[in-house]
Amino acid sequence: MGAGSPQGRQASSGVGKRQGRQAGSAADFRQGRNIASTAASRGDKARVRPAGREHADELRAGDVIVVTIKRLGINGEGVGYFRRKAVFIDGAITDEVVKAEVKEVQPKFIKAALLEVEKRSPYRIEPPCPVFGVCGGCQIQHISYEGQLQAKTDIIREAFSRYTGREDFRFKPMMGMEHPWNYRNKAQLQLKRRDQEVIAGLYEADSHSIVDISGCPIQHPKVNEAVEKVKSVLEELRIPLYKENGTKDGVRTIVVRHGFQSGELQVTLVTAGSKLPRQDDFIRLLRLSMPEVSGIALNINPKKTSLIFGDRTMTLWGAETMEESLSDLQFSLSPRAFFQLNPQQTVKLYESVRAAAALTGNETVIDAYCGTGTIGLWLAPYAKEVRGIESIPEAVEDAKQNAARNGRDNASFHVGQAEELLPRWVKDGMKPDVIIADPPRTGLDPRFLETVLRTRPKRFVYVSCNPSTLAKDCKVLLDGGYDVEWVQPVDMFPQTSHVECVVLMSRVEK
């Protein structure tokens, strides 16, 4: 995912919340897993088919069908076919034969809930997290890590085959993690009070119910520990929560970030009002229980919105920013500043970008959708010049500060649209050798793709967190005179369906 803006990258509070089409609810999935287990234990293998239904369009909610799963979808759901119509089933795994209850019939697809696994995948395991299938943060904990890497590779291959019509691309082996747990350096958790206890968690899929994710196995232990201590202080002081007892003030969200390299902890409370009740007591007790905390901040967000942060942040105690590093790059992170959530895999991702760029020190590099400038700064020591383009002014200011702090004086960052700035620079005589783009999940703006084809850099490096939009955009570039040299998948978020890719495209010389 692109190194986007501090505001634009925090729309969802989930650990990796599903986007787009979903096959049944998370609660249905957990219930289906339990039913499947019970049915298997009693040897119930009866195949129930809808009586009198000759065509998939005749199916109704409540019908039970048997489906062979062909692949995983981009949201981690099993995808099969019933009488030639696609069926999406949460919790089903490639090559399994499953019994599922129809939930919804649409013109082009069917949503169904898993009831029984009749033929089990060798990759199926019991998920270790007690709220898996309910909190919605992870989608594929029920698949062994070996199976996860294979499934994500298949998702990428399927996307390229479907949208480009070709299967002859070079796919490098997925870069996985030796220990695919405890990797997230940040938590953004919603709050509610149950009796006297403060609960911090994520919204259950398709609901407003908060699921307690204490001890989340993909969060770093220091993050989990800090969340528990913040909750404890909120409980002890009886600090009101958002919408509690009708109040529109109160604490909405806990945000905790841990520096893997620096060891620092940053705590931010997001509130609807501009004051925190018993603020001095909160600071005192939190510092006593968590001496490693480097800064405590208050962010005010009075709006009814899915965005976590509001526009105003106040430092209550300690440093305004937290120190962190990636390799030799040093960063000062304000509470709202974007920073990659899995630092270990981020280094692998950026090194893949550097390999694709193949810099010799003489190249001019464009870093489009540059966000806070991390990719451009990573490449700057190997290039003649790096110019980053980002539409959000706050992110550009962060990028400039990061460049100054790290002595990257050949890197500059500019506010604007790449499809507008790049042609202007080219008209003024600048000719980029390499263009790098790291857009959001929606992919590249069509005008930007047109600009790339007009500018014709020797190499185009595409960093993507959405295989479908990636493959669609690559098709445009393939038709416009580029070829795919290789595709490097990187598993940035184990246990979730998300997968990152670096694609090297080279100009075809005529």
Kinemage of the C-alpha trace (Angstrom):
@kinemage 1
@onewidth
@group {chain A} dominant
@subgroup {mainchain}
@vectorlist {calphas} color= white
{ca met a 1} P 0.000 0.000 0.000
{ca gly a 2} L 1.189 3.440 -0.820
{ca ala a 3} L 2.946 5.535 1.776
{ca gly a 4} L -0.016 7.866 1.772
{ca ser a 5} L -1.132 10.765 3.852
{ca pro a 6} L -1.596 10.803 7.624
{ca gln a 7} L -5.288 11.455 7.092
{ca gly a 8} L -6.012 9.443 3.975
{ca arg a 9} L -4.532 6.193 5.279
{ca gln a 10} L -6.563 5.917 8.489
{ca ala a 11} L -10.127 5.545 7.279
{ca ser a 12} L -10.586 2.076 8.765
{ca ser a 13} L -9.935 1.065 12.343
{ca gly a 14} L -9.534 -2.601 11.409
{ca val a 15} L -6.303 -4.577 11.505
{ca gly a 16} L -6.850 -5.307 7.862
{ca lys a 17} L -10.562 -4.725 7.483
{ca arg a 18} L -12.191 -6.277 4.428
{ca gln a 19} L -12.982 -4.077 1.523
{ca gly a 20} L -15.428 -4.728 -1.271
{ca arg a 21} L -17.580 -7.827 -1.694
{ca gln a 22} L -17.889 -10.186 1.262
{ca ala a 23} L -19.301 -13.715 1.380
{ca gly a 24} L -21.418 -13.831 4.525
{ca ser a 25} L -20.736 -12.259 7.900
{ca ala a 26} L -17.855 -13.032 10.217
{ca ala a 27} L -20.324 -14.455 12.738
{ca asp a 28} L -21.745 -16.763 10.043
{ca phe a 29} L -18.212 -17.949 9.307
{ca arg a 30} L -17.416 -18.808 12.931
{ca gln a 31} L -20.773 -20.529 13.299
{ca gly a 32} L -20.138 -22.402 10.057
{ca arg a 33} L -16.759 -23.612 11.282
{ca asn a 34} L -18.355 -24.996 14.437
{ca ile a 35} L -21.136 -26.686 12.465
{ca ala a 36} L -18.573 -28.166 10.106
{ca ser a 37} L -16.598 -29.574 13.016
{ca thr a 38} L -19.704 -31.109 14.603
{ca ala a 39} L -20.916 -32.593 11.332
{ca ala a 40} L -17.514 -34.109 10.601
{ca ser a 41} L -17.322 -35.679 14.049
{ca arg a 42} L -20.620 -37.515 13.566
{ca gly a 43} L -19.761 -38.593 10.054
{ca asp a 44} L -22.581 -36.616 8.436
{ca lys a 45} L -21.716 -36.599 4.721
{ca ala a 46} L -25.215 -36.202 3.240
{ca arg a 47} L -25.267 -33.945 0.214
{ca val a 48} L -28.230 -31.590 0.365
{ca arg a 49} L -29.208 -30.023 -2.920
{ca pro a 50} L -32.088 -27.612 -3.539
{ca ala a 51} L -35.057 -29.610 -4.777
{ca gly a 52} L -36.375 -28.598 -8.185
{ca arg a 53} L -33.746 -25.925 -8.817
{ca glu a 54} L -32.391 -26.468 -12.319
{ca his a 55} L -30.539 -23.166 -12.574
{ca ala a 56} L -28.402 -21.139 -10.163
{ca asp a 57} L -30.724 -18.157 -10.599
{ca glu a 58} L -33.526 -20.210 -9.044
{ca leu a 59} L -31.678 -20.585 -5.733
{ca arg a 60} L -33.183 -18.944 -2.672
{ca ala a 61} L -31.796 -17.897 0.699
{ca gly a 62} L -31.746 -20.943 2.937
{ca asp a 63} L -31.004 -23.456 0.187
{ca val a 64} L -28.045 -25.734 0.917
{ca ile a 65} L -25.588 -26.399 -1.903
{ca val a 66} L -22.350 -28.350 -2.330
{ca val a 67} L -19.458 -26.455 -3.889
{ca thr a 68} L -15.904 -27.310 -4.896
{ca ile a 69} L -13.611 -24.385 -4.038
{ca lys a 70} L -11.389 -23.379 -6.947
{ca arg a 71} L -9.450 -20.481 -5.406
{ca leu a 72} L -9.412 -17.765 -2.767
{ca gly a 73} L -10.822 -14.320 -3.531
{ca ile a 74} L -9.057 -11.056 -2.730
{ca asn a 75} L -10.910 -10.846 0.602
{ca gly a 76} L -9.842 -14.355 1.644
{ca glu a 77} L -13.168 -16.000 0.830
{ca gly a 78} L -13.405 -19.340 -0.943
{ca val a 79} L -14.587 -19.058 -4.542
{ca gly a 80} L -16.354 -21.920 -6.294
{ca tyr a 81} L -19.137 -22.371 -8.825
{ca phe a 82} L -22.670 -23.705 -8.635
{ca arg a 83} L -24.119 -24.417 -12.052
{ca arg a 84} L -21.632 -21.953 -13.581
{ca lys a 85} L -22.373 -19.100 -11.188
{ca ala a 86} L -19.633 -17.923 -8.825
{ca val a 87} L -20.191 -18.664 -5.137
{ca phe a 88} L -18.342 -16.798 -2.365
{ca ile a 89} L -17.974 -18.659 0.938
{ca asp a 90} L -16.057 -17.256 3.930
{ca gly a 91} L -13.853 -19.860 5.599
{ca ala a 92} L -13.622 -22.253 2.661
{ca ile a 93} L -10.190 -23.131 1.234
{ca thr a 94} L -8.972 -23.954 -2.270
{ca asp a 95} L -9.635 -27.595 -3.329
{ca glu a 96} L -12.111 -28.203 -0.514
{ca val a 97} L -15.592 -29.588 -1.126
{ca val a 98} L -17.986 -27.773 1.189
{ca lys a 99} L -21.656 -27.665 2.055
{ca ala a 100} L -22.952 -24.112 2.339
{ca glu a 101} L -26.210 -22.287 3.010
{ca val a 102} L -27.223 -19.699 0.424
{ca lys a 103} L -27.503 -16.217 1.942
{ca glu a 104} L -27.914 -14.028 -1.117
{ca val a 105} L -28.381 -14.537 -4.854
{ca gln a 106} L -27.190 -11.756 -7.153
{ca pro a 107} L -27.184 -11.683 -10.989
{ca lys a 108} L -23.456 -12.487 -11.168
{ca phe a 109} L -22.667 -14.263 -7.899
{ca ile a 110} L -24.004 -16.070 -4.837
{ca lys a 111} L -23.048 -15.466 -1.208
{ca ala a 112} L -23.199 -18.503 1.058
{ca ala a 113} L -22.231 -19.467 4.622
{ca leu a 114} L -20.041 -22.471 5.336
{ca leu a 115} L -21.889 -25.376 6.995
{ca glu a 116} L -19.667 -28.410 6.532
{ca val a 117} L -16.294 -29.291 5.043
{ca glu a 118} L -16.808 -32.545 3.163
{ca lys a 119} L -13.294 -32.700 1.709
{ca arg a 120} L -10.706 -30.944 3.859
{ca ser a 121} L -7.665 -29.035 2.603
{ca pro a 122} L -4.305 -30.207 3.998
{ca tyr a 123} L -3.631 -26.523 4.747
{ca arg a 124} L -6.638 -26.170 7.092
{ca ile a 125} L -5.657 -25.544 10.734
{ca glu a 126} L -7.429 -24.432 13.901
{ca pro a 127} L -6.945 -20.641 14.119
{ca pro a 128} L -5.110 -19.687 17.322
{ca cys a 129} L -7.038 -16.454 17.931
{ca pro a 130} L -10.254 -16.896 19.987
{ca val a 131} L -12.068 -14.105 18.113
{ca phe a 132} L -10.982 -15.095 14.611
{ca gly a 133} L -13.954 -14.952 12.285
{ca val a 134} L -15.676 -12.402 14.505
{ca cys a 135} L -13.433 -9.326 14.737
{ca gly a 136} L -12.825 -9.145 10.977
{ca gly a 137} L -9.195 -8.079 11.353
{ca cys a 138} L -7.773 -11.311 9.964
{ca gln a 139} L -9.365 -13.414 7.230
{ca ile a 140} L -7.134 -16.486 6.774
{ca gln a 141} L -5.853 -17.638 10.165
{ca his a 142} L -7.562 -20.970 9.431
{ca ile a 143} L -4.919 -21.623 6.738
{ca ser a 144} L -1.366 -22.714 7.584
{ca tyr a 145} L 1.274 -20.129 6.735
{ca glu a 146} L 2.587 -22.273 3.883
{ca gly a 147} L -0.944 -22.395 2.547
{ca gln a 148} L -1.388 -18.648 2.991
{ca leu a 149} L 1.665 -17.878 0.860
{ca gln a 150} L 0.473 -20.267 -1.829
{ca ala a 151} L -3.048 -18.841 -1.783
{ca lys a 152} L -1.803 -15.252 -2.066
{ca thr a 153} L 0.480 -16.206 -4.952
{ca asp a 154} L -2.509 -17.794 -6.673
{ca ile a 155} L -4.578 -14.628 -6.126
{ca ile a 156} L -1.918 -12.603 -7.957
{ca arg a 157} L -1.581 -15.124 -10.794
{ca glu a 158} L -5.353 -15.252 -11.199
{ca ala a 159} L -5.591 -11.450 -11.372
{ca phe a 160} L -2.916 -11.170 -14.060
{ca ser a 161} L -4.431 -14.001 -16.075
{ca arg a 162} L -7.945 -12.550 -15.870
{ca tyr a 163} L -7.145 -8.911 -16.634
{ca thr a 164} L -4.214 -9.167 -19.047
{ca gly a 165} L -5.150 -12.388 -20.837
{ca arg a 166} L -1.594 -13.667 -20.394
{ca glu a 167} L 0.003 -16.279 -18.141
{ca asp a 168} L 3.648 -16.055 -19.229
{ca phe a 169} L 4.806 -13.564 -16.621
{ca arg a 170} L 7.723 -14.258 -14.292
{ca phe a 171} L 6.409 -14.480 -10.722
{ca lys a 172} L 9.141 -14.509 -8.118
{ca pro a 173} L 8.608 -16.548 -4.919
{ca met a 174} L 6.535 -14.755 -2.282
{ca met a 175} L 8.624 -13.024 0.394
{ca gly a 176} L 7.140 -14.327 3.628
{ca met a 177} L 8.032 -13.975 7.303
{ca glu a 178} L 9.939 -16.448 9.433
{ca his a 179} L 7.609 -15.608 12.330
{ca pro a 180} L 4.298 -14.358 10.855
{ca trp a 181} L 2.939 -13.020 14.162
{ca asn a 182} L 3.421 -9.971 16.418
{ca tyr a 183} L 4.409 -7.833 13.447
{ca arg a 184} L 2.091 -4.822 13.694
{ca asn a 185} L 3.660 -1.766 15.312
{ca lys a 186} L 0.408 0.151 15.757
{ca ala a 187} L -3.106 -0.364 17.109
{ca gln a 188} L -6.154 1.868 16.598
{ca leu a 189} L -8.919 0.467 18.791
{ca gln a 190} L -12.447 1.633 19.468
{ca leu a 191} L -13.766 1.755 23.040
{ca lys a 192} L -16.870 0.819 24.992
{ca arg a 193} L -17.613 0.027 28.618
{ca arg a 194} L -19.065 -3.336 29.600
{ca asp a 195} L -20.271 -3.069 33.184
{ca gln a 196} L -17.217 -1.443 34.805
{ca glu a 197} L -14.676 -2.787 32.316
{ca val a 198} L -13.322 -0.823 29.358
{ca ile a 199} L -13.279 -2.897 26.164
{ca ala a 200} L -10.918 -2.003 23.296
{ca gly a 201} L -11.283 -3.639 19.935
{ca leu a 202} L -12.483 -3.610 16.356
{ca tyr a 203} L -15.957 -3.425 14.938
{ca glu a 204} L -17.384 -6.795 14.006
{ca ala a 205} L -17.884 -7.041 10.244
{ca asp a 206} L -21.096 -5.355 9.066
{ca ser a 207} L -22.043 -4.193 12.554
{ca his a 208} L -21.505 -1.524 15.209
{ca ser a 209} L -20.564 -4.122 17.847
{ca ile a 210} L -17.014 -3.871 19.216
{ca val a 211} L -15.085 -7.136 19.584
{ca asp a 212} L -12.502 -7.217 22.388
{ca ile a 213} L -9.121 -8.132 20.838
{ca ser a 214} L -7.002 -8.162 23.989
{ca gly a 215} L -3.709 -9.924 23.309
{ca cys a 216} L -4.147 -9.782 19.524
{ca pro a 217} L -1.546 -12.227 18.131
{ca ile a 218} L -0.573 -10.091 15.137
{ca gln a 219} L 0.101 -6.981 17.234
{ca his a 220} L 3.518 -6.575 18.813
{ca pro a 221} L 3.359 -7.621 22.495
{ca lys a 222} L 4.440 -4.116 23.556
{ca val a 223} L 1.419 -2.694 21.734
{ca asn a 224} L -0.946 -5.142 23.417
{ca glu a 225} L 0.606 -4.436 26.803
{ca ala a 226} L 0.291 -0.674 26.334
{ca val a 227} L -3.371 -0.957 25.311
{ca glu a 228} L -4.140 -2.931 28.471
{ca lys a 229} L -2.462 -0.314 30.663
{ca val a 230} L -4.317 2.564 29.000
{ca lys a 231} L -7.603 0.691 29.484
{ca ser a 232} L -6.756 0.095 33.142
{ca val a 233} L -6.131 3.788 33.788
{ca leu a 234} L -9.347 4.770 31.993
{ca glu a 235} L -11.226 2.290 34.198
{ca glu a 236} L -9.607 3.422 37.429
{ca leu a 237} L -10.326 7.100 36.781
{ca arg a 238} L -13.799 6.440 35.331
{ca ile a 239} L -13.007 8.686 32.391
{ca pro a 240} L -16.129 8.840 30.182
{ca leu a 241} L -16.186 7.173 26.792
{ca tyr a 242} L -17.726 8.493 23.582
{ca lys a 243} L -21.557 8.396 23.600
{ca glu a 244} L -21.529 6.790 27.051
{ca asn a 245} L -24.695 7.710 28.954
{ca gly a 246} L -25.713 10.023 26.130
{ca thr a 247} L -22.610 12.217 26.242
{ca lys a 248} L -21.127 13.302 22.919
{ca asp a 249} L -17.754 13.949 24.496
{ca gly a 250} L -15.490 11.275 25.904
{ca val a 251} L -12.739 9.030 24.563
{ca arg a 252} L -13.463 7.401 21.198
{ca thr a 253} L -10.261 5.578 20.310
{ca ile a 254} L -6.924 4.416 21.735
{ca val a 255} L -3.972 4.690 19.344
{ca val a 256} L -0.686 3.073 20.394
{ca arg a 257} L 2.489 2.929 18.301
{ca his a 258} L 5.670 1.033 19.227
{ca gly a 259} L 9.080 1.755 17.731
{ca phe a 260} L 10.655 -1.583 16.833
{ca gln a 261} L 14.093 0.036 16.575
{ca ser a 262} L 13.787 2.874 19.080
{ca gly a 263} L 11.768 0.995 21.708
{ca glu a 264} L 9.629 4.108 22.267
{ca leu a 265} L 5.887 4.039 22.871
{ca gln a 266} L 3.483 6.725 21.701
{ca val a 267} L -0.031 6.892 23.159
{ca thr a 268} L -2.816 8.995 21.669
{ca leu a 269} L -6.404 9.279 22.874
{ca val a 270} L -8.931 10.394 20.260
{ca thr a 271} L -11.776 12.319 21.879
{ca ala a 272} L -14.919 14.047 20.666
{ca gly a 273} L -14.399 17.001 23.022
{ca ser a 274} L -11.405 19.274 23.443
{ca lys a 275} L -10.716 18.351 27.074
{ca leu a 276} L -9.820 15.103 28.795
{ca pro a 277} L -11.436 14.748 32.235
{ca arg a 278} L -8.896 14.120 34.995
{ca gln a 279} L -6.124 14.767 32.505
{ca asp a 280} L -3.342 15.261 35.073
{ca asp a 281} L -4.302 12.068 36.908
{ca phe a 282} L -4.384 10.147 33.630
{ca ile a 283} L -0.875 11.309 32.711
{ca arg a 284} L 0.486 10.536 36.171
{ca leu a 285} L -0.960 7.015 36.380
{ca leu a 286} L -0.041 6.112 32.809
{ca arg a 287} L 3.560 7.196 33.314
{ca leu a 288} L 3.762 5.173 36.528
{ca ser a 289} L 2.453 2.034 34.860
{ca met a 290} L 4.283 2.583 31.553
{ca pro a 291} L 7.638 4.353 32.132
{ca glu a 292} L 8.769 3.633 28.540
{ca val a 293} L 6.096 5.927 27.100
{ca ser a 294} L 7.747 8.815 25.233
{ca gly a 295} L 4.719 10.947 24.506
{ca ile a 296} L 1.010 11.217 25.352
{ca ala a 297} L -1.265 13.144 22.998
{ca leu a 298} L -4.906 14.083 22.578
{ca asn a 299} L -6.510 14.239 19.140
{ca ile a 300} L -9.918 15.893 18.789
{ca asn a 301} L -12.392 14.408 16.331
{ca pro a 302} L -15.953 15.637 16.953
{ca lys a 303} L -17.257 14.526 13.541
{ca lys a 304} L -19.414 11.509 12.823
{ca thr a 305} L -17.008 9.833 10.432
{ca ser a 306} L -15.132 6.609 9.749
{ca leu a 307} L -11.844 8.507 9.940
{ca ile a 308} L -9.971 7.873 13.175
{ca phe a 309} L -8.220 11.219 13.541
{ca gly a 310} L -9.519 14.758 13.574
{ca asp a 311} L -7.567 17.778 12.387
{ca arg a 312} L -6.271 18.946 15.782
{ca thr a 313} L -3.699 17.178 17.984
{ca met a 314} L -2.353 18.389 21.335
{ca thr a 315} L 0.624 16.991 23.206
{ca leu a 316} L -0.405 16.333 26.817
{ca trp a 317} L 3.012 15.204 28.020
{ca gly a 318} L 6.429 14.291 26.628
{ca ala a 319} L 7.714 14.446 23.073
{ca glu a 320} L 5.512 15.628 20.217
{ca thr a 321} L 6.990 12.938 17.971
{ca met a 322} L 8.302 9.385 18.319
{ca glu a 323} L 11.663 8.333 16.931
{ca glu a 324} L 11.876 5.324 14.630
{ca ser a 325} L 14.118 4.053 11.843
{ca leu a 326} L 14.142 1.847 8.770
{ca ser a 327} L 17.689 0.666 8.082
{ca asp a 328} L 19.717 3.916 8.090
{ca leu a 329} L 16.689 6.203 7.613
{ca gln a 330} L 15.565 8.103 10.706
{ca phe a 331} L 11.996 9.314 11.190
{ca ser a 332} L 10.173 11.535 13.663
{ca leu a 333} L 6.559 10.374 13.781
{ca ser a 334} L 3.746 12.591 14.992
{ca pro a 335} L 0.594 10.767 16.145
{ca arg a 336} L -1.072 11.207 12.744
{ca ala a 337} L 2.003 10.523 10.597
{ca phe a 338} L 1.818 7.489 8.318
{ca phe a 339} L 4.439 4.791 8.850
{ca gln a 340} L 4.463 1.247 7.526
{ca leu a 341} L 2.787 -1.186 9.946
{ca asn a 342} L 5.217 -4.076 9.376
{ca pro a 343} L 8.768 -2.660 9.425
{ca gln a 344} L 10.473 -6.004 8.872
{ca gln a 345} L 8.641 -6.659 5.599
{ca thr a 346} L 8.844 -3.006 4.576
{ca val a 347} L 12.622 -3.337 4.224
{ca lys a 348} L 12.100 -6.331 1.895
{ca leu a 349} L 9.527 -4.380 -0.104
{ca tyr a 350} L 11.750 -1.334 -0.519
{ca glu a 351} L 14.766 -3.439 -1.436
{ca ser a 352} L 12.622 -5.061 -4.145
{ca val a 353} L 11.790 -1.587 -5.449
{ca arg a 354} L 15.489 -0.708 -5.466
{ca ala a 355} L 16.296 -3.889 -7.387
{ca ala a 356} L 13.614 -3.048 -9.938
{ca ala a 357} L 14.829 0.534 -10.351
{ca ala a 358} L 18.376 -0.759 -11.107
{ca leu a 359} L 19.937 2.617 -10.307
{ca thr a 360} L 23.545 3.442 -11.156
{ca gly a 361} L 23.688 6.962 -9.699
{ca asn a 362} L 22.938 8.747 -12.974
{ca glu a 363} L 19.141 8.414 -13.079
{ca thr a 364} L 16.331 10.878 -12.522
{ca val a 365} L 13.570 9.141 -10.559
{ca ile a 366} L 9.932 10.166 -10.142
{ca asp a 367} L 8.269 8.885 -6.957
{ca ala a 368} L 4.536 9.272 -7.669
{ca tyr a 369} L 1.945 8.969 -4.897
{ca cys a 370} L 4.971 9.385 -2.637
{ca gly a 371} L 3.155 10.040 0.644
{ca thr a 372} L 5.722 10.818 3.331
{ca gly a 373} L 8.541 10.038 0.913
{ca thr a 374} L 9.870 6.769 2.308
{ca ile a 375} L 10.441 5.033 -1.038
{ca gly a 376} L 12.054 8.080 -2.616
{ca leu a 377} L 14.327 8.560 0.386
{ca trp a 378} L 15.256 4.867 0.279
{ca leu a 379} L 16.379 5.256 -3.354
{ca ala a 380} L 17.984 8.707 -3.145
{ca pro a 381} L 21.555 7.513 -2.336
{ca tyr a 382} L 21.565 5.499 -5.556
{ca ala a 383} L 20.063 8.098 -7.912
{ca lys a 384} L 21.099 11.429 -9.406
{ca glu a 385} L 17.791 13.048 -8.462
{ca val a 386} L 14.496 11.974 -6.900
{ca arg a 387} L 11.311 14.014 -7.214
{ca gly a 388} L 8.302 12.956 -5.180
{ca ile a 389} L 4.730 13.933 -6.005
{ca glu a 390} L 1.873 13.787 -3.500
{ca ser a 391} L -1.518 15.513 -3.487
{ca ile a 392} L -1.740 15.934 0.305
{ca pro a 393} L 0.268 18.905 1.649
{ca glu a 394} L 0.774 17.438 5.156
{ca ala a 395} L 2.434 14.342 3.736
{ca val a 396} L 4.718 16.455 1.557
{ca glu a 397} L 5.803 18.510 4.586
{ca asp a 398} L 6.646 15.255 6.402
{ca ala a 399} L 8.614 14.079 3.358
{ca lys a 400} L 10.626 17.323 3.227
{ca gln a 401} L 11.453 17.083 6.924
{ca asn a 402} L 12.474 13.437 6.528
{ca ala a 403} L 14.724 14.367 3.596
{ca ala a 404} L 16.421 17.150 5.556
{ca arg a 405} L 16.899 15.010 8.629
{ca asn a 406} L 18.491 12.176 6.646
{ca gly a 407} L 20.684 14.366 4.437
{ca arg a 408} L 18.931 13.334 1.214
{ca asp a 409} L 19.636 16.649 -0.504
{ca asn a 410} L 19.034 15.186 -3.986
{ca ala a 411} L 15.400 14.384 -3.065
{ca ser a 412} L 12.635 16.988 -3.370
{ca phe a 413} L 8.910 16.625 -2.749
{ca his a 414} L 6.088 18.513 -4.400
{ca val a 415} L 2.375 19.015 -3.789
{ca gly a 416} L 0.184 18.220 -6.774
{ca gln a 417} L -1.188 15.600 -9.122
{ca ala a 418} L 1.375 13.463 -10.931
{ca glu a 419} L -0.594 13.684 -14.192
{ca glu a 420} L -0.281 17.477 -14.008
{ca leu a 421} L 3.225 18.045 -12.609
{ca leu a 422} L 5.030 15.384 -14.622
{ca pro a 423} L 4.107 16.756 -18.105
{ca arg a 424} L 5.067 20.231 -16.932
{ca trp a 425} L 8.488 19.034 -15.815
{ca val a 426} L 9.027 17.134 -19.053
{ca lys a 427} L 8.098 20.235 -21.051
{ca asp a 428} L 10.742 22.123 -19.053
{ca gly a 429} L 13.371 19.606 -20.117
{ca met a 430} L 13.341 16.976 -17.365
{ca lys a 431} L 13.332 13.396 -18.660
{ca pro a 432} L 12.721 10.706 -16.022
{ca asp a 433} L 14.618 7.440 -16.372
{ca val a 434} L 12.499 5.616 -13.796
{ca ile a 435} L 8.961 6.260 -12.574
{ca ile a 436} L 7.775 4.595 -9.388
{ca ala a 437} L 4.108 4.564 -8.386
{ca asp a 438} L 2.652 3.363 -5.099
{ca pro a 439} L -1.065 4.241 -5.317
{ca pro a 440} L -3.975 3.404 -2.989
{ca arg a 441} L -6.116 0.291 -3.539
{ca thr a 442} L -8.099 1.993 -6.286
{ca gly a 443} L -5.037 1.924 -8.524
{ca leu a 444} L -3.571 4.492 -10.901
{ca asp a 445} L -5.490 7.445 -12.271
{ca pro a 446} L -6.123 6.900 -16.017
{ca arg a 447} L -4.583 10.315 -16.707
{ca phe a 448} L -1.430 9.225 -14.890
{ca leu a 449} L -1.207 6.071 -17.021
{ca glu a 450} L -1.539 8.241 -20.132
{ca thr a 451} L 1.242 10.482 -18.815
{ca val a 452} L 3.548 7.490 -18.281
{ca leu a 453} L 2.916 6.295 -21.831
{ca arg a 454} L 3.663 9.764 -23.213
{ca thr a 455} L 6.754 10.243 -21.036
{ca arg a 456} L 8.083 6.733 -21.841
{ca pro a 457} L 10.591 6.182 -19.023
{ca lys a 458} L 12.920 3.245 -19.501
{ca arg a 459} L 11.585 1.517 -16.378
{ca phe a 460} L 8.264 1.770 -14.569
{ca val a 461} L 8.031 0.258 -11.072
{ca tyr a 462} L 4.547 -0.374 -9.728
{ca val a 463} L 3.999 -1.020 -6.003
{ca ser a 464} L 0.479 -2.251 -5.295
{ca cys a 465} L -1.670 -3.620 -2.483
{ca asn a 466} L -4.529 -4.681 -4.787
{ca pro a 467} L -3.790 -7.429 -7.359
{ca ser a 468} L -6.938 -6.662 -9.370
{ca thr a 469} L -6.288 -2.960 -9.978
{ca leu a 470} L -2.588 -3.745 -10.436
{ca ala a 471} L -3.283 -6.208 -13.243
{ca lys a 472} L -5.807 -3.880 -14.909
{ca asp a 473} L -3.306 -1.013 -14.923
{ca cys a 474} L -0.523 -3.285 -16.182
{ca lys a 475} L -2.763 -4.259 -19.101
{ca val a 476} L -2.927 -0.576 -20.133
{ca leu a 477} L 0.855 -0.309 -19.994
{ca leu a 478} L 1.323 -3.614 -21.831
{ca asp a 479} L -0.878 -2.329 -24.633
{ca gly a 480} L 1.061 0.950 -24.630
{ca gly a 481} L 4.541 -0.416 -25.317
{ca tyr a 482} L 5.770 -1.876 -22.012
{ca asp a 483} L 6.419 -5.430 -20.902
{ca val a 484} L 6.418 -7.033 -17.454
{ca glu a 485} L 9.928 -8.138 -16.484
{ca trp a 486} L 8.877 -9.717 -13.177
{ca val a 487} L 6.382 -9.652 -10.334
{ca gln a 488} L 7.621 -9.822 -6.723
{ca pro a 489} L 4.911 -10.551 -4.115
{ca val a 490} L 5.641 -9.523 -0.515
{ca asp a 491} L 3.539 -10.749 2.413
{ca met a 492} L 3.181 -7.517 4.364
{ca phe a 493} L 0.221 -8.682 6.459
{ca pro a 494} L 0.287 -12.384 7.393
{ca gln a 495} L -3.010 -13.907 8.581
{ca thr a 496} L -4.917 -11.426 6.388
{ca ser a 497} L -5.877 -11.661 2.726
{ca his a 498} L -3.853 -8.569 1.795
{ca val a 499} L -0.789 -8.958 -0.397
{ca glu a 500} L 1.694 -6.396 -1.714
{ca cys a 501} L 3.469 -6.607 -5.075
{ca val a 502} L 6.369 -4.914 -6.812
{ca val a 503} L 6.186 -5.099 -10.613
{ca leu a 504} L 9.026 -4.097 -12.924
{ca met a 505} L 7.890 -2.969 -16.363
{ca ser a 506} L 10.376 -2.018 -19.068
{ca arg a 507} L 9.864 -0.033 -22.238
{ca val a 508} L 9.858 -2.208 -25.358
{ca glu a 509} L 12.402 -0.776 -27.752
{ca lys a 510} L 11.214 -0.652 -31.345
